[in-house]
Amino acid sequence: MITELQDKLTYMTTLSERVLLALESAKMDQSDLSRRVGVSSVAVNNWCTGATKSIKGENLLKAASALGVRPDWLAYGTGQMLATRNEKSKNTENELNLAPDLISFSQVPVVGHAQLGDNGNWAELEYPVGSGEGFVEWPTKDSNSYALRCMGNSMTPRIKQGEFVVVEPNTSYMNGDEVMVKSIDGRVMVKQFLYERDGTYCFVSINEDHPPIYINIENIEKIHFVAGIARRGQWRPAR
């Protein structure tokens, strides 16, 4: 089975070939994938027939999670095909809706604003962790977690005006995770981490109209895991 899979991978050059192989490997059909990703059966059929040449944004990440493959392989045919057990486990955990009464909420300080700058990136106004503009209630065990208030509409519908991204600097991130990226020249972005290769990081936007961004590791100050999005109703003023 492994040898057959390796032989097939050798000739994977198109999206349709990779989707069909992943469906076979996951023992799924097109209707299963359509339901898991939340897209129409026509969209999945277009992926399988080659009518659609690429998958981007959230559809890419959801399809990769459903199929048990790595997003970079599904999108470009690069790297390993199958996701590791840890990656599959994390994807499953992220999809669960935990009951509120089973979660211990913490007060996460809002340390600044994130807004769309003239250059299409996020600009951040920082305060020391533990101070700032009030806090949001969020289930986190990271004592250094912080939140950024989002201004503008470039990330809608995923992130709406006035909502917050909760960042956990002590939580590791992996392919497909949303992250806060800060470059050494001060640019701050909320993106999805796709892959790292030869010291270059590739990030994609939720909005498919924005192309992938490639940043060399020498130009990155920090990358922090984004744990989630806090709604405006979860904000509380500083005491």
KEKE-3310 file (N, C-alpha, C; in steps of 0.2 Angstrom, whole numbers, plus 5000, padded with zeros to 4 digits):
npx = (5004:5009:5020:5013:5006:5017:5022:5012:5012:5023:5020:5011:5005:4995:4981:4969:4973:4979:4969:4960:4968:4970:4957:4955:4964:4959:4947:4935:4921:4916:4905:4906:4917:4913:4903:4911:4919:4911:4906:4899:4893:4897:4908:4917:4918:4923:4936:4940:4940:4948:4943:4944:4959:4966:4966:4962:4965:4953:4945:4955:4962:4952:4949:4961:4962:4950:4954:4965:4978:4993:4992:5001:5005:4993:4990:5001:5008:5020:5032:5028:5014:5004:4996:5003:5001:4999:4996:4984:4976:4976:4969:4957:4954:4952:4941:4931:4917:4917:4908:4902:4902:4912:4924:4937:4938:4950:4956:4961:4973:4970:4981:4984:4980:4975:4976:4971:4984:4992:5000:4994:4996:4995:4995:5002:4999:5008:5007:5014:5013:4999:4994:4985:4971:4959:4951:4948:4938:4943:4946:4961:4977:4989:5000:5005:4997:4989:4978:4972:4964:4954:4953:4945:4940:4946:4948:4935:4923:4928:4935:4928:4924:4930:4931:4942:4958:4965:4980:4992:5008:5016:5011:5014:5014:5008:5007:4994:4988:4982:4991:5000:5010:5025:5036:5053:5053:5043:5030:5014:5004:4990:4989:4987:4998:5006:5018:5035:5051:5067:5071:5062:5046:5029:5014:4996:4981:4965:4955:4953:4956:4968:4985:4997:5010:5027:5040:5057:5066:5075:5069:5059:5052:5044:5033:5017:5005:4988:4975:4961:4946:4939:4923:4915:4907:4914:4923:4929:4930:4946:4950)
npy = (4994:5006:5007:5008:5020:5029:5028:5034:5047:5051:5056:5066:5081:5090:5099:5092:5078:5077:5079:5068:5057:5060:5058:5045:5039:5043:5036:5042:5050:5062:5069:5067:5075:5088:5090:5091:5101:5112:5117:5118:5103:5105:5113:5104:5094:5102:5103:5090:5087:5096:5108:5118:5126:5128:5128:5139:5149:5147:5136:5128:5124:5118:5108:5101:5097:5088:5078:5073:5077:5087:5105:5112:5102:5098:5110:5114:5102:5100:5094:5083:5071:5066:5071:5072:5062:5071:5083:5080:5077:5090:5097:5091:5095:5108:5109:5106:5110:5116:5114:5128:5128:5119:5125:5135:5152:5165:5181:5190:5202:5217:5223:5232:5239:5232:5236:5239:5244:5256:5249:5237:5228:5223:5235:5238:5244:5243:5238:5234:5217:5213:5225:5239:5241:5236:5220:5203:5190:5173:5156:5151:5144:5150:5161:5172:5177:5188:5201:5208:5222:5222:5233:5240:5232:5222:5208:5202:5190:5183:5190:5203:5221:5228:5217:5204:5197:5183:5180:5167:5167:5157:5145:5132:5133:5126:5120:5127:5134:5149:5164:5177:5188:5197:5208:5213:5226:5231:5228:5221:5206:5197:5181:5165:5152:5143:5135:5132:5134:5131:5142:5152:5158:5155:5163:5164:5173:5174:5180:5176:5185:5190:5188:5174:5177:5179:5178:5180:5171:5179:5192:5191:5195:5190:5176:5172:5161:5161:5160:5161:5170:5183:5189:5205:5206:5200:5208:5217:5232:5239:5237)
npz = (5000:5004:4995:4983:4985:4986:4973:4965:4970:4964:4952:4954:4949:4947:4954:4954:4953:4965:4974:4971:4974:4988:4992:4989:4998:5010:5010:5006:4998:4985:4990:5003:5006:5002:5011:5023:5021:5018:5006:4989:4980:4967:4967:4973:4964:4953:4958:4957:4944:4937:4933:4942:4946:4958:4976:4989:5004:5017:5013:5008:5019:5027:5018:5018:5031:5032:5023:5029:5025:5022:5021:5012:5003:4997:4991:4983:4980:4986:4999:5012:5010:5019:5034:5051:5066:5077:5070:5065:5076:5082:5073:5074:5087:5086:5079:5087:5097:5112:5128:5137:5151:5154:5153:5158:5160:5157:5160:5147:5143:5132:5122:5112:5095:5080:5063:5046:5036:5025:5016:5015:5026:5043:5056:5072:5089:5103:5120:5137:5141:5151:5154:5147:5136:5144:5144:5137:5139:5139:5136:5141:5145:5144:5151:5146:5136:5125:5118:5103:5096:5082:5068:5054:5039:5031:5034:5035:5031:5042:5053:5061:5061:5076:5083:5092:5091:5099:5106:5108:5114:5119:5114:5102:5084:5069:5052:5043:5054:5061:5063:5071:5064:5065:5057:5056:5052:5058:5053:5055:5054:5053:5048:5039:5042:5030:5025:5029:5020:5017:5025:5021:5024:5021:5020:5020:5016:5023:5015:4999:4988:4991:4988:4992:5004:5006:5017:5022:5035:5041:5041:5050:5066:5076:5077:5082:5089:5085:5095:5094:5090:5098:5102:5102:5113:5123:5128:5142:5152:5159:5176)
capx = (5000:5014:5024:5008:5005:5023:5022:5007:5015:5029:5017:5006:5007:4989:4977:4964:4976:4981:4962:4958:4972:4968:4950:4956:4968:4955:4941:4930:4919:4916:4900:4909:4922:4908:4900:4916:4922:4905:4906:4894:4896:4899:4915:4922:4918:4928:4943:4942:4940:4953:4940:4947:4966:4969:4962:4965:4961:4950:4944:4961:4964:4947:4949:4967:4960:4946:4957:4971:4984:4996:4989:5006:5005:4987:4990:5006:5011:5026:5032:5024:5007:5000:4997:5006:4995:4998:4993:4977:4973:4975:4964:4951:4952:4950:4934:4926:4913:4917:4903:4905:4903:4917:4929:4939:4940:4954:4956:4967:4973:4970:4988:4984:4975:4977:4971:4974:4988:4992:5003:4990:4998:4992:4999:5000:5001:5009:5008:5017:5008:4996:4991:4982:4964:4954:4953:4943:4937:4945:4949:4968:4982:4995:5000:5007:4992:4986:4973:4973:4957:4954:4950:4944:4936:4949:4948:4929:4919:4931:4936:4924:4926:4929:4933:4948:4962:4968:4987:4996:5015:5019:5008:5017:5010:5010:5004:4987:4986:4982:4996:5001:5017:5028:5042:5058:5052:5037:5023:5011:4999:4986:4988:4988:5004:5006:5024:5042:5055:5074:5071:5057:5039:5023:5008:4990:4976:4958:4952:4956:4959:4975:4990:5002:5015:5033:5045:5063:5066:5079:5065:5054:5054:5041:5027:5014:4999:4982:4971:4954:4943:4934:4918:4915:4903:4918:4927:4928:4935:4951:4947)
capy = (5000:5012:5008:5011:5027:5033:5028:5038:5053:5053:5059:5071:5088:5095:5099:5086:5072:5076:5078:5062:5053:5061:5055:5037:5037:5044:5032:5047:5052:5069:5071:5068:5081:5093:5091:5092:5108:5116:5120:5114:5097:5107:5115:5099:5091:5106:5102:5083:5086:5100:5114:5123:5124:5129:5129:5144:5151:5143:5130:5124:5122:5113:5102:5097:5094:5083:5073:5071:5079:5093:5110:5114:5097:5099:5116:5114:5096:5100:5091:5076:5071:5064:5075:5068:5061:5077:5088:5078:5078:5097:5099:5089:5099:5115:5109:5104:5116:5114:5117:5134:5126:5115:5129:5140:5158:5170:5188:5191:5210:5220:5226:5236:5239:5230:5239:5238:5249:5258:5244:5231:5224:5225:5240:5237:5248:5238:5240:5229:5212:5214:5232:5241:5243:5231:5213:5199:5183:5168:5150:5150:5143:5154:5167:5178:5178:5195:5201:5214:5224:5223:5239:5239:5226:5217:5201:5200:5189:5179:5194:5209:5227:5229:5210:5204:5191:5181:5177:5164:5166:5150:5139:5131:5133:5121:5121:5128:5138:5156:5166:5184:5189:5204:5208:5217:5233:5234:5226:5216:5203:5190:5176:5158:5149:5137:5131:5135:5130:5134:5149:5156:5157:5156:5164:5165:5176:5171:5182:5173:5190:5192:5182:5172:5182:5175:5182:5176:5171:5185:5198:5190:5196:5185:5173:5169:5157:5164:5155:5162:5177:5185:5194:5212:5205:5197:5213:5220:5238:5238:5239)
capz = (5000:5005:4989:4978:4987:4984:4965:4963:4972:4960:4946:4956:4946:4947:4960:4953:4954:4972:4977:4970:4978:4995:4993:4989:5004:5016:5009:5006:4991:4984:4994:5010:5006:5001:5018:5028:5020:5018:4999:4985:4977:4961:4969:4974:4957:4949:4960:4955:4936:4935:4931:4946:4946:4964:4982:4993:5010:5022:5009:5007:5026:5029:5014:5020:5038:5031:5020:5033:5022:5024:5016:5007:4998:4993:4986:4978:4978:4989:5006:5014:5009:5025:5040:5056:5071:5081:5066:5064:5083:5083:5068:5077:5093:5084:5076:5092:5101:5119:5132:5141:5158:5155:5151:5163:5156:5159:5158:5143:5141:5126:5122:5106:5090:5073:5058:5039:5034:5018:5013:5015:5032:5050:5060:5079:5094:5108:5127:5140:5143:5158:5154:5140:5135:5146:5143:5135:5143:5134:5139:5139:5150:5142:5156:5142:5131:5124:5113:5098:5094:5075:5065:5047:5036:5026:5036:5035:5037:5047:5058:5060:5064:5083:5087:5095:5090:5105:5104:5114:5112:5121:5111:5096:5079:5064:5045:5043:5059:5060:5067:5071:5061:5066:5054:5059:5051:5062:5050:5059:5050:5055:5042:5040:5041:5026:5026:5029:5016:5016:5028:5019:5027:5016:5024:5016:5019:5023:5009:4993:4984:4993:4986:4997:5006:5007:5021:5024:5042:5044:5042:5055:5073:5080:5075:5088:5088:5086:5098:5091:5089:5103:5100:5106:5119:5128:5131:5148:5154:5164:5183)
cpx = (5004:5018:5019:5007:5011:5024:5018:5009:5020:5026:5011:5008:5001:4985:4972:4967:4977:4974:4960:4962:4971:4961:4951:4959:4964:4948:4935:4928:4918:4910:4902:4913:4918:4905:4905:4918:4917:4905:4901:4898:4899:4907:4919:4923:4923:4935:4945:4943:4945:4950:4943:4955:4969:4964:4965:4961:4958:4948:4949:4963:4958:4947:4955:4965:4955:4949:4963:4977:4987:4994:4994:5006:4999:4987:4995:5010:5018:5026:5029:5017:5003:5001:5000:5000:4994:4995:4985:4973:4972:4970:4957:4949:4950:4943:4929:4923:4912:4911:4906:4906:4908:4924:4931:4942:4945:4953:4962:4967:4973:4976:4988:4979:4978:4973:4975:4978:4988:4995:5000:4992:4994:4997:4997:5003:5002:5009:5011:5011:5006:4993:4988:4975:4959:4956:4947:4943:4938:4948:4956:4972:4989:4995:5002:5003:4990:4982:4974:4966:4958:4950:4950:4940:4939:4949:4940:4928:4922:4932:4932:4926:4925:4930:4940:4951:4965:4974:4990:5003:5018:5016:5012:5012:5012:5006:4997:4984:4986:4987:4997:5009:5019:5035:5047:5057:5046:5030:5021:5005:4996:4985:4988:4994:5003:5012:5030:5047:5062:5074:5066:5050:5034:5017:5002:4985:4969:4954:4956:4959:4966:4980:4994:5007:5021:5038:5051:5063:5070:5075:5059:5056:5051:5035:5024:5007:4993:4977:4963:4952:4938:4929:4918:4912:4908:4923:4925:4933:4940:4948:4952)
cpy = (5006:5013:5010:5018:5032:5033:5033:5046:5056:5057:5064:5078:5093:5094:5093:5080:5071:5076:5071:5056:5053:5058:5048:5035:5038:5040:5037:5048:5059:5072:5072:5074:5087:5095:5093:5099:5113:5120:5115:5108:5099:5109:5109:5095:5095:5104:5095:5083:5091:5107:5120:5121:5125:5130:5134:5145:5146:5136:5125:5121:5117:5107:5097:5093:5088:5077:5070:5072:5085:5099:5112:5108:5097:5105:5116:5108:5095:5097:5085:5077:5071:5069:5070:5067:5067:5082:5086:5079:5085:5100:5097:5093:5105:5115:5108:5111:5114:5118:5122:5132:5122:5119:5134:5146:5162:5177:5190:5199:5211:5224:5231:5235:5236:5232:5238:5244:5251:5253:5237:5226:5227:5230:5239:5242:5244:5242:5234:5224:5213:5221:5233:5243:5238:5224:5209:5193:5178:5162:5149:5148:5146:5160:5173:5179:5185:5195:5208:5216:5225:5229:5238:5233:5221:5210:5198:5195:5185:5184:5201:5215:5227:5222:5210:5197:5189:5177:5174:5163:5160:5144:5138:5131:5128:5123:5122:5133:5145:5159:5174:5185:5196:5203:5213:5224:5235:5232:5221:5213:5197:5186:5169:5155:5143:5133:5135:5131:5134:5141:5154:5154:5159:5157:5166:5169:5172:5173:5180:5178:5192:5187:5180:5177:5177:5180:5177:5177:5177:5191:5197:5191:5191:5182:5170:5166:5161:5159:5155:5169:5178:5190:5200:5211:5202:5202:5216:5226:5236:5241:5244)
cpz = (5000:4998:4983:4979:4984:4976:4963:4965:4967:4954:4948:4954:4946:4953:4960:4955:4962:4976:4977:4974:4985:4996:4994:4996:5010:5016:5010:4999:4991:4989:5001:5011:5006:5008:5023:5027:5020:5012:4995:4982:4970:4962:4969:4968:4953:4951:4957:4947:4933:4932:4935:4947:4953:4970:4986:5000:5015:5019:5009:5014:5028:5024:5016:5027:5037:5028:5024:5029:5024:5018:5010:5001:4994:4988:4981:4976:4982:4996:5006:5012:5015:5031:5046:5061:5075:5077:5066:5071:5084:5079:5071:5083:5091:5081:5081:5095:5108:5123:5136:5148:5159:5154:5156:5159:5160:5157:5154:5141:5134:5126:5116:5101:5084:5068:5051:5037:5027:5013:5013:5021:5038:5053:5068:5084:5100:5115:5131:5142:5150:5159:5147:5141:5137:5145:5140:5139:5138:5138:5137:5146:5149:5147:5152:5136:5131:5118:5109:5096:5086:5072:5058:5045:5031:5028:5037:5030:5043:5054:5057:5063:5072:5087:5088:5092:5097:5103:5110:5111:5114:5118:5104:5090:5073:5057:5046:5049:5058:5065:5066:5069:5062:5062:5058:5058:5054:5059:5054:5055:5054:5049:5044:5038:5036:5026:5027:5025:5015:5019:5026:5021:5022:5021:5019:5019:5019:5017:5003:4988:4985:4991:4992:4998:5008:5011:5023:5032:5045:5045:5046:5062:5077:5076:5081:5086:5089:5088:5095:5091:5094:5101:5104:5113:5125:5131:5137:5149:5159:5171:5186)
residu = (MET:ILE:THR:GLU:LEU:GLN:ASP:LYS:LEU:THR:TYR:MET:THR:THR:LEU:SER:GLU:ARG:VAL:LEU:LEU:ALA:LEU:GLU:SER:ALA:LYS:MET:ASP:GLN:SER:ASP:LEU:SER:ARG:ARG:VAL:GLY:VAL:SER:SER:VAL:ALA:VAL:ASN:ASN:TRP:CYS:THR:GLY:ALA:THR:LYS:SER:ILE:LYS:GLY:GLU:ASN:LEU:LEU:LYS:ALA:ALA:SER:ALA:LEU:GLY:VAL:ARG:PRO:ASP:TRP:LEU:ALA:TYR:GLY:THR:GLY:GLN:MET:LEU:ALA:THR:ARG:ASN:GLU:LYS:SER:LYS:ASN:THR:GLU:ASN:GLU:LEU:ASN:LEU:ALA:PRO:ASP:LEU:ILE:SER:PHE:SER:GLN:VAL:PRO:VAL:VAL:GLY:HIS:ALA:GLN:LEU:GLY:ASP:ASN:GLY:ASN:TRP:ALA:GLU:LEU:GLU:TYR:PRO:VAL:GLY:SER:GLY:GLU:GLY:PHE:VAL:GLU:TRP:PRO:THR:LYS:ASP:SER:ASN:SER:TYR:ALA:LEU:ARG:CYS:MET:GLY:ASN:SER:MET:THR:PRO:ARG:ILE:LYS:GLN:GLY:GLU:PHE:VAL:VAL:VAL:GLU:PRO:ASN:THR:SER:TYR:MET:ASN:GLY:ASP:GLU:VAL:MET:VAL:LYS:SER:ILE:ASP:GLY:ARG:VAL:MET:VAL:LYS:GLN:PHE:LEU:TYR:GLU:ARG:ASP:GLY:THR:TYR:CYS:PHE:VAL:SER:ILE:ASN:GLU:ASP:HIS:PRO:PRO:ILE:TYR:ILE:ASN:ILE:GLU:ASN:ILE:GLU:LYS:ILE:HIS:PHE:VAL:ALA:GLY:ILE:ALA:ARG:ARG:GLY:GLN:TRP:ARG:PRO:ALA:ARG)
# end
